[in-house]
């Protein structure tokens, strides 16, 4: 059994940034990257809104830069995913890949969240080539083009109105005959002239070629099937925070997002901290995840100094 002062779980901007700060604080952190090293950024092609990259940067390259910075400073970054955790007492015990058990005096959970997809083979085929789960991240690439958003809640309406400011036309694909969004968001959608709501519709297939998405095949509940010409297809049907293995001890909201104390990263368990999309359902940006990784490392440093 291995022991470390600071264990970080998750290999996205939050986890890697936490490793940078924890290493500089001489905490000798160990970081396990999880099932998807790099996190959701690896499904994004170009990122144009992360500070320090005036010409934009490939999502995978961006997260790799943060990782390399952590490694250069001395962070111990390893492949492996958590399969079991025991946070009932300190030191905390975390099992990796069903084999290795690591004890930690402080634990930073930065496991992120996973976007919900429709499950279409074509959706997977064109992910990063027109299919996206983040309009704020990728909407800029579809200026003056036609796009579609799937969903009927507040997030979908927010994404659609955001894209409507950039794009020529936005189709909002809604599987019911009503929106689940708040009245204010519904009004905003209905009063935006370049948003067309496709009621009682489901996506059968995403159409495209070697250059990316070119359209979508839509099926209405009455049996009508028709195609729409689009260049971007945005999913807004929710995210699932990757917190399941920790929920026995750490408090979460109804959706599973870890609850932290105020502006800190502290959870209800002393010595356990949360950073990034696993505790933030609102922003889901690389820069906010990185910032929360910094906060978590600083909180962990102060906690360990108090022992």
N, C-alpha and C positions, 0 to 999 in steps of 0.2 A: 504494500500500500504506500502510495506516494503522498507527501504533504507539501502544500504550498501556502504562502501567506494570502495570495490573491488569485482566485480562479475566475476566468472570464469565459462565458459560454456564448458563442456566436461570432461569425466571421464576416459581418457587414461593417458599414461605416461606424456604427456605435461601438461594436466590439473592438475593432482595430484602433479606434481613437482612444478608447479606454486603456488599451494596452500601451499606447504611446505615453499617456500621462502616468499610468501606474509604473511603467519602467523608469521614467524620469524621477519618480518618487522613491526609487529603490525598493519597490515592492516585489520585484522578481516575478511578475505575473506569468501564469500559464494560461494560454488561450486555446480552446478547442473550437474549430471552425464550423462544425455542424455538417448537415447534409448538403448545404448549398453554399460553399465558400464564396464570399463576396456578396451574398444576399440578393435582394431583388434588383440591385444595380446591374447584375450580370444579364438580366433580360432586357436592358435598355441599350439602345444603340449609342446615340450621342447625348451627352449631358451638357447643356449650355448655361445652367444657372448655379453651378458650384463655384464659389469664389476661388480666384487664383488660376483659372483656365480661360483666358480671354478669347481663345479661339474655339472653345468647346473641347470636350474630351469623350472618348468612348467610355461607356459605363464600366465595363470590365477593367479598362486601363485605369480609370479613376480609383476604383476600390483596390486595385493592385498597387497603385502608388501609395495609398494609405498603409496597406499591409507591409510594403517594403520599408516604409519609414519606421514602422513599429519594430520590424526585424533588425534594421540597422541600429536602433537604440538598445537592442538586447532582449526584446520580448521573445518568449518561448512559444511559438505558434505551431500547433499540431493539427493534423487531420483527425477527425473523429467526432462522433455524435453522442450526446447524452442518451442513455437508455434507462437510467433510473437515478433517483435523487432522494436523499434523506436529509431534510433540513430541520429535523426535530431537535437537534442539539449541535453545539460546536465542539470540535470542528465539523463543518458540513461534509457530507459524503456524497460524491457524485460518481456514478458508474459510466464509463465510456465504452461504447460498442459492445456492451455485455461482458466485458472482460476486465479492464483496468478500473480500479477504484482510486479516486483522488480525494484527499482530505484538504479542506480549505478553511482558513480563518475568516476570510471574506469572499463573498461570491457576487459577481456581477452577471446578471442575466440579460443578454443582448441577442436573444434568439429571433427577433423580428416577427413579422407577420406574413402570411401567405395570401396573396390575392385569390379570390374565388373565380374560377373560370367555368365556362359552359360545358367543357369536356368534349368539344369537337376536335377531331383529328386535324382539320384545316386551321383551327385556332392555334394549335400547338405548332403547326407548320410555319405559320406566319408571325409567330411571336417575335417581337423585335423587328419585324418587317412590315409594320402597319398595325399589328395587334398590340395593344398596350393596356395596362391597368392604372395608368396615371396620366390624366390630362394635363396637369400642371407640369409634369416632367417632359412630356412629348408633344403637347399640343402645338408648340411653336413650329414644328416641322410641317404642319398642315395648313399654314397660312393661305387663305383664299382658296382652299380646297373643300371638298365635301367629305364629311365624316359621319360616323354613327356612334351613339352611346347606348349601351344596354343597361337597363335598370329603371326602377320607378320610385326610388326613395330619395332622400335629401341629397345623398352623395351623387347620384345620377343627375339630378337636376342642377346641382352646383357645377358638375363637370360639363353638362350641356351648355349652361349659360356662359361658363368660362370660355369654352370652345367657340361659342357663337360670336365672341368678340374678335376671334382670330380667323375663323373659317368662313367660307362662302355659305355653306349650309350644314346644319346639324340635324340628323335623324335621331330621335329618341325612341328606342325600341322598347315597348312596354308590354309585358305578357298579359296584363289585365286591362280592364276598361277604365281604371282609375289609377291615379298616382298615390303612392304611400307617403309622399313627401309632405312636409308642413304646408299649410295654406299659403304662407308667404312665398315659399319656393315654387309651389304650383303656379301662383300668379306670375312670378317672374318668368317661368317657362312659357306660359300662355301669352305673355305680352312681349316676347322676343320674336320678331317677325321671321328670322331665318332658322328657327327651330320648328321642325315638323314632327309631331308625335305620331308614331305608328302604334295604334292601340291593338290589343289582343293579338300580339305578334310574337313569334319566336324565331330565332335565327337557326336556319337549317344548315347553312354552310357559309364559310367565308371564301370568297373567290379571289384569285390572284394569279400571278405569274412569277417569273424569276426575279422580278424587281420589287415584288411585294403585293400588298392588298390592292385589288381593283374593284371589289364589290362585295355584296352579301346577298345570299338567297334567303328570303323571308317567307315564313308560312303564317298566314292569318288563321285564327281559330275556325273560321267559316270554310276553310279548305283552300282558299286562294293562295297561290304561291307566286311570288314575283321577286325580281332582282332590283337592287339599288346600286348605283355606281358611287363608290366611295374610295378614298385612299387611306383613311384611318378608321380603326374599329376599336372602341374603348369600352372596357369592362368596368362597370360600376355597380357590381352586385355584392360588394362587401369584401372584407378581409378576415382571415382567421388568425388571431395572435398565437404564436407558437409557445404557449405557456402551460400546456396540459400537464407536463411532467412535474410542475412546481405548484399546481393549484391546491394540493392537499395542505400546503403550509402557507403559501403566499396569497393574500387577498387579491381578488380580481373583480372587475365589474361583470355584468351579466353576459357580455360578449367574450369575456376571457382576458381582457387587457389588464395587466398588473397595475394595481393602484399604488401610487407613490405619494409621499407626504409633501404636499405643497409643491414648491418649485424644486425640491430635492429629488434624489433618486432613491431615497430610503423606502423600503417596504415595511410591512408590519413585523417582519422578522429582523431583529437586530443583526447586522452584518451581511444582510442580503440586499442587493441594490438592483435596480432595473433601468435599462437604457434603450432608447430607440423605439422602433415600431411596436415592440411587445408591450410597451406601456403608453404609447401615444397614438390614439386612433384618429387624431385630427389633421396632422400635417403631412406625415409620410414623405418627407423630403430627406435627401442624403445629408444636407447641411444641418438640419435639425437633429437627425440621428447622431451625427458626429458630435454636435454640441452636447447632447445628452450623455454620450460616452465620456466626454471630458468631465461632466458633472459627477457621473458615477464613480470615476476614478478618484476625483478629489474627495468625494464623500467616503469612499473606502479607505483612502489614506488617513483621513481624520479619525475614522472609526478605529483603525488598527493602532493609531498612535495613542488612543485612549485606553487600550487594553492594559 
